C-alpha cells in the first residue's frame, strides 16, 4: 500500500530488530513505515544466528539472561506465526543443540565453572567427557578434553529469517518499507515528529524508533540527551560449504575457547557451515583482513580439524551495535516520541522476538513490559 | 576482421601462451584464429606473475633454466613491442627484484646451497644477512636469518599483460578471436586439418596448436600418440590490498620456505599484494578451501607478520598444466599439422615470450629453434 501521510510509527533501520518490530507493531493495528536504503544488509545478514543464552552465559549478566531466555522461548511461536504471515516462508529455525568444548585443564575448569553457574540458575546443561563429546560429534579434534552439551540452545538461519520477515511485511497492509536513508530527525515542540529522508522527503509520524544498529546515534537532529550510546564492534565471519560426501559434518553448534578467542561453528540444515567471529574495535571499518580470516580458520581448525577440506564460500565483515554495558537499549529515550531498539551487540538475532514484542507493546500502549524495563535507554542518562 | 575461410593457424586456448602465440604468429604474416570460450580466465588470470628463473632454480633443471633465462631476457622488448602494438596498454612489467629468505639454520643451508649452484652457473645473486634483508624490506619477520637478493628476477602483472594482449590482437588484422570451445580435432589423410566447435561449426586450418593448458589432452579426436601428457595441478592464491597508510609495504617479491611450503608475496605497483600458492593434485577441482587459505595466510604471516592488517581482496584457485618432467611441451606433436604449446606448469607467465617466439618461428618456417628443441612434445613418445 502507499505510505500513509502520517504513519503511527516510523522505524529507522531494517535489520532483524527493525523488521520484526515493524511486523509485530503492524499486527497490533498501528500503521508502520520502515526506512532503510539497504534493509537486511549488515549485521543481520552477516550473523551466525546462534540462539544460545545458556552457553553464552556471563557472570554479572543475569538480567540480560532473563531477556535472552525469554526471547529464546518465544522463538518457536515467533517463527510459526512468521511462516504463516509470510505465506509459507521457512524462517530456518533449527533445534540443533549446542556443544561447548574444552581443550586443556584450564578450559576444562572454565567450562566446569560455567556449568556450576548454569546449574545454580536452574539451567539445563550436561557435562560430557572428551570421548562422549566425540561420540556426539565425530569431527571434533582428538584433543578435546570435555564438553558441555546444551540441548536447549538452538540456531536460526538469519538470512532465511530476514527473507521471511520481508515476505511477511510485503503481505502486511499496515506496513510499508521505504528504501531510502533517513537523514535527519524532525523535532517540534520538544517531541520527535518524523524524519527527513536524504532526498528531502519529509515523513511525519506519531512515534519514531531508532533501530539502525551501530548507526543509531548518527542521525542528525537527535538532541544530545537522547543519543543512544552505541558504537560499532566489527565482526569477521566465514561461510564454508559441506559437500555431500562429508555430510553430516556437524549436527550441533560447536563452540570453544582457543587461545582465549571464542570460536564457533554453526552447521546449517542445507549444508553451510558458519565460522565466527572476530570482535574488533575498528570504528566503522568493514574490511575483511588477512589476520581476521587467518585467526578464524586457525581457531576453527583447532576445534574441528576436518574443515581443512571444505570449500570457503564467503568472507564477510559487519558491525555489531555495542553499548556501554553490552546490553540492548529498548524503549523510550529522553526525547518524547523517540524510542530506541538497538545496542544488541552479540545477541541481535536471539533478542529479535523479545525486542519486537516489547517494542510493539510500548508503541501500542505506552507501557514498558517488566522484562524490558532494565534495558531502558534512560539508564545511560547524564 | 571476419574469420578467413581457412586460417593458416588455429590456436586452441586463450591463456597467455595462446594469446601471445597468436600475436607473434600473426606478426610473421600468417592468418591466425584463436578459439576459447573464456579467454584469459584460468591460470593466466590467477597467477602471481613472478619472472624468477634464478630464484626458482632447481637441480637437474639446467635445460629449463636456459629457456627460462631466455624468456626473462626477452621480457623488456616483448612488453615494449606489446605496448606499441596494443595502442599504449601498460603490460605491468616491473623490475622489482626478488628476495628469498631463510628462517632457521636448515633454511639457511638450503639457501646457501642454492647460492653456490647459482654462482656455479654464472647467475647473479647476493647473500644478505638477516639485518641486511630487513633493512631492504623492513616488514620482514624479525626471525629472518638471511636472504638471497636476485635483482634480475622481476615480475609482471599477468592481468595487465592479458589485457594488453587482448588489445594487441584486437588491432591485428591477421588475427581473430572466436569465443567458443573447440570440441573435436578434425583429422584427414593422417593430418590435423582443423577443429569442430561445440556449436558444430567447422574451422579448417593449415596448422592447429594445442594451447589449452591442463585441458590440452581433453580435445576429442587427438590420436593417442599425439596426446599431450598434461594434468591439472591446482593452485590456490590470495590477493590483499595495501592501504595508502602502509605503503610501501614491500618493494621486492619475497619468497621463503615455511615448514617446507614455498610461500611468496608479490607486491604490485598499484598496491595489490599477491600471496601464493598451494600445489595440489586434485584433478580438475577448483574450489578455494578453508585449509588452502589457512596455509597461505599462515606461511605468508611467518615471512611478513604485518600482512595481518591488510584487507583480503580475493581468494581464487586455478589449474596449472603439469607435465611428467615439469617442463613445457613446445612444437610439433606426433600428428602432422598438430603442435603443442602447453605443460608450462609453474612457469607459464615467465615462458610466454620465449614460447610465443618459438611457436611463431616453427609455424612460419617449420624449423624448431635450438632453445626449444629439448621441449619437443615427442620426448614423451611411446
Boltz contact constraints between the chains, C-beta under 6 A:
constraints:
  - contact:
      token1: [A, 240]
      token2: [B, 290]
      max_distance: 6.0
  - contact:
      token1: [A, 287]
      token2: [B, 311]
      max_distance: 6.0
  - contact:
      token1: [A, 288]
      token2: [B, 312]
      max_distance: 6.0
  - contact:
      token1: [A, 289]
      token2: [B, 311]
      max_distance: 6.0
  - contact:
      token1: [A, 290]
      token2: [B, 240]
      max_distance: 6.0
  - contact:
      token1: [A, 290]
      token2: [B, 297]
      max_distance: 6.0
  - contact:
      token1: [A, 290]
      token2: [B, 307]
      max_distance: 6.0
  - contact:
      token1: [A, 290]
      token2: [B, 308]
      max_distance: 6.0
  - contact:
      token1: [A, 290]
      token2: [B, 310]
      max_distance: 6.0
  - contact:
      token1: [A, 290]
      token2: [B, 312]
      max_distance: 6.0
  - contact:
      token1: [A, 291]
      token2: [B, 308]
      max_distance: 6.0
  - contact:
      token1: [A, 293]
      token2: [B, 312]
      max_distance: 6.0
  - contact:
      token1: [A, 294]
      token2: [B, 297]
      max_distance: 6.0
  - contact:
      token1: [A, 297]
      token2: [B, 290]
      max_distance: 6.0
  - contact:
      token1: [A, 297]
      token2: [B, 294]
      max_distance: 6.0
  - contact:
      token1: [A, 307]
      token2: [B, 290]
      max_distance: 6.0
  - contact:
      token1: [A, 308]
      token2: [B, 290]
      max_distance: 6.0
  - contact:
      token1: [A, 308]
      token2: [B, 291]
      max_distance: 6.0
  - contact:
      token1: [A, 310]
      token2: [B, 290]
      max_distance: 6.0
  - contact:
      token1: [A, 311]
      token2: [B, 287]
      max_distance: 6.0
  - contact:
      token1: [A, 311]
      token2: [B, 289]
      max_distance: 6.0
  - contact:
      token1: [A, 312]
      token2: [B, 288]
      max_distance: 6.0
  - contact:
      token1: [A, 312]
      token2: [B, 290]
      max_distance: 6.0
  - contact:
      token1: [A, 312]
      token2: [B, 293]
      max_distance: 6.0
